[in-house]
Amino acid sequence: MPWSEIFTNLFFTMVIGWLIMWTFLAWGFGISNFRETHSKLLGDIGLILWFVLVIGHVYAIYLLWATSTSIGTLGLCLLAAHVFYGTTFATNVSRR
């Protein structure tokens, strides 16, 4: 693996790490507020999808290092997942 690819992978690993922190903090507050204001079933679905989103970041890091999946593909998948989750379950991210 050439040095340029190693540094690129390290950079995008850090970016995905920051996205994991965003998922834990902002989307964590969002799903907490969502569960308080919606039915148990919808809250549980949102919580499960939150866990899937967290695991998806870890899987994206694995794919970045272990396969030849392009960074653009991983980025678009994570972006789509964040936009979907943020507009459906995590619309209120205040701490209350």
C-alpha positions as YAML, in Angstrom:
chain: A
units: angstrom
residues:
- id: 1
  name: MET
  ca: [0.00, 0.00, 0.00]
- id: 2
  name: PRO
  ca: [1.58, 3.33, -1.03]
- id: 3
  name: TRP
  ca: [2.08, 6.09, 1.52]
- id: 4
  name: SER
  ca: [-0.42, 8.37, -0.19]
- id: 5
  name: GLU
  ca: [-3.14, 5.75, 0.21]
- id: 6
  name: ILE
  ca: [-2.21, 5.22, 3.85]
- id: 7
  name: PHE
  ca: [-2.42, 8.95, 4.60]
- id: 8
  name: THR
  ca: [-5.70, 9.24, 2.69]
- id: 9
  name: ASN
  ca: [-7.16, 6.32, 4.64]
- id: 10
  name: LEU
  ca: [-5.95, 7.81, 7.93]
- id: 11
  name: PHE
  ca: [-7.56, 11.14, 7.09]
- id: 12
  name: PHE
  ca: [-10.90, 9.58, 6.19]
- id: 13
  name: THR
  ca: [-10.73, 7.31, 9.23]
- id: 14
  name: MET
  ca: [-10.52, 10.46, 11.36]
- id: 15
  name: VAL
  ca: [-13.46, 11.99, 9.45]
- id: 16
  name: ILE
  ca: [-15.55, 8.87, 10.01]
- id: 17
  name: GLY
  ca: [-14.50, 8.97, 13.67]
- id: 18
  name: TRP
  ca: [-15.83, 12.52, 13.92]
- id: 19
  name: LEU
  ca: [-19.06, 11.35, 12.30]
- id: 20
  name: ILE
  ca: [-19.32, 8.62, 14.94]
- id: 21
  name: MET
  ca: [-19.03, 11.30, 17.63]
- id: 22
  name: TRP
  ca: [-21.76, 13.30, 15.85]
- id: 23
  name: THR
  ca: [-23.90, 10.17, 15.80]
- id: 24
  name: PHE
  ca: [-23.36, 9.59, 19.51]
- id: 25
  name: LEU
  ca: [-23.94, 13.17, 20.61]
- id: 26
  name: ALA
  ca: [-26.37, 14.95, 18.30]
- id: 27
  name: TRP
  ca: [-28.30, 11.96, 17.05]
- id: 28
  name: GLY
  ca: [-28.22, 10.45, 20.56]
- id: 29
  name: PHE
  ca: [-29.97, 13.52, 21.97]
- id: 30
  name: GLY
  ca: [-32.31, 13.47, 18.98]
- id: 31
  name: ILE
  ca: [-33.42, 9.86, 19.47]
- id: 32
  name: SER
  ca: [-33.80, 10.45, 23.20]
- id: 33
  name: ASN
  ca: [-36.17, 13.35, 22.55]
- id: 34
  name: PHE
  ca: [-37.94, 11.41, 19.80]
- id: 35
  name: ARG
  ca: [-38.61, 8.49, 22.14]
- id: 36
  name: GLU
  ca: [-40.14, 10.84, 24.72]
- id: 37
  name: THR
  ca: [-42.59, 12.37, 22.26]
- id: 38
  name: HIS
  ca: [-43.56, 9.41, 20.07]
- id: 39
  name: SER
  ca: [-44.94, 5.92, 20.54]
- id: 40
  name: LYS
  ca: [-42.83, 3.11, 21.94]
- id: 41
  name: LEU
  ca: [-42.77, 1.27, 18.61]
- id: 42
  name: LEU
  ca: [-41.48, 4.27, 16.66]
- id: 43
  name: GLY
  ca: [-38.98, 5.03, 19.41]
- id: 44
  name: ASP
  ca: [-37.67, 1.48, 19.34]
- id: 45
  name: ILE
  ca: [-37.36, 1.56, 15.55]
- id: 46
  name: GLY
  ca: [-35.43, 4.82, 15.79]
- id: 47
  name: LEU
  ca: [-33.15, 3.41, 18.48]
- id: 48
  name: ILE
  ca: [-32.41, 0.30, 16.43]
- id: 49
  name: LEU
  ca: [-31.61, 2.45, 13.40]
- id: 50
  name: TRP
  ca: [-29.34, 4.59, 15.60]
- id: 51
  name: PHE
  ca: [-27.38, 1.46, 16.56]
- id: 52
  name: VAL
  ca: [-27.26, 0.44, 12.88]
- id: 53
  name: LEU
  ca: [-25.90, 3.89, 12.03]
- id: 54
  name: VAL
  ca: [-23.16, 3.56, 14.66]
- id: 55
  name: ILE
  ca: [-22.23, 0.07, 13.45]
- id: 56
  name: GLY
  ca: [-22.32, 1.35, 9.86]
- id: 57
  name: HIS
  ca: [-19.52, 3.79, 10.67]
- id: 58
  name: VAL
  ca: [-17.34, 1.04, 12.07]
- id: 59
  name: TYR
  ca: [-18.10, -1.09, 9.03]
- id: 60
  name: ALA
  ca: [-17.21, 1.84, 6.76]
- id: 61
  name: ILE
  ca: [-13.79, 2.09, 8.43]
- id: 62
  name: TYR
  ca: [-13.31, -1.63, 7.88]
- id: 63
  name: LEU
  ca: [-14.28, -1.31, 4.21]
- id: 64
  name: LEU
  ca: [-11.96, 1.66, 3.82]
- id: 65
  name: TRP
  ca: [-8.93, -0.31, 4.98]
- id: 66
  name: ALA
  ca: [-9.72, -3.90, 3.96]
- id: 67
  name: THR
  ca: [-11.33, -3.54, 0.54]
- id: 68
  name: SER
  ca: [-11.02, -1.42, -2.55]
- id: 69
  name: THR
  ca: [-14.34, 0.33, -1.97]
- id: 70
  name: SER
  ca: [-14.02, 3.95, -3.04]
- id: 71
  name: ILE
  ca: [-14.08, 6.73, -0.50]
- id: 72
  name: GLY
  ca: [-16.78, 8.47, -2.51]
- id: 73
  name: THR
  ca: [-19.09, 5.49, -2.26]
- id: 74
  name: LEU
  ca: [-18.57, 5.21, 1.49]
- id: 75
  name: GLY
  ca: [-19.03, 8.95, 1.92]
- id: 76
  name: LEU
  ca: [-22.26, 9.03, -0.06]
- id: 77
  name: CYS
  ca: [-23.69, 6.07, 1.86]
- id: 78
  name: LEU
  ca: [-22.86, 7.65, 5.21]
- id: 79
  name: LEU
  ca: [-24.16, 11.04, 4.08]
- id: 80
  name: ALA
  ca: [-27.44, 9.51, 2.92]
- id: 81
  name: ALA
  ca: [-27.79, 7.62, 6.20]
- id: 82
  name: HIS
  ca: [-27.16, 10.78, 8.25]
- id: 83
  name: VAL
  ca: [-29.58, 12.89, 6.21]
- id: 84
  name: PHE
  ca: [-32.28, 10.22, 6.47]
- id: 85
  name: TYR
  ca: [-31.79, 9.74, 10.19]
- id: 86
  name: GLY
  ca: [-31.52, 13.45, 10.91]
- id: 87
  name: THR
  ca: [-34.70, 14.31, 9.03]
- id: 88
  name: THR
  ca: [-36.81, 11.47, 10.42]
- id: 89
  name: PHE
  ca: [-35.75, 10.65, 13.97]
- id: 90
  name: ALA
  ca: [-33.34, 13.31, 15.18]
- id: 91
  name: THR
  ca: [-35.14, 16.53, 14.35]
- id: 92
  name: ASN
  ca: [-34.96, 17.83, 17.94]
- id: 93
  name: VAL
  ca: [-31.38, 17.60, 19.20]
- id: 94
  name: SER
  ca: [-31.75, 19.89, 22.21]
- id: 95
  name: ARG
  ca: [-30.75, 18.64, 25.65]
- id: 96
  name: ARG
  ca: [-33.93, 19.88, 27.37]
...
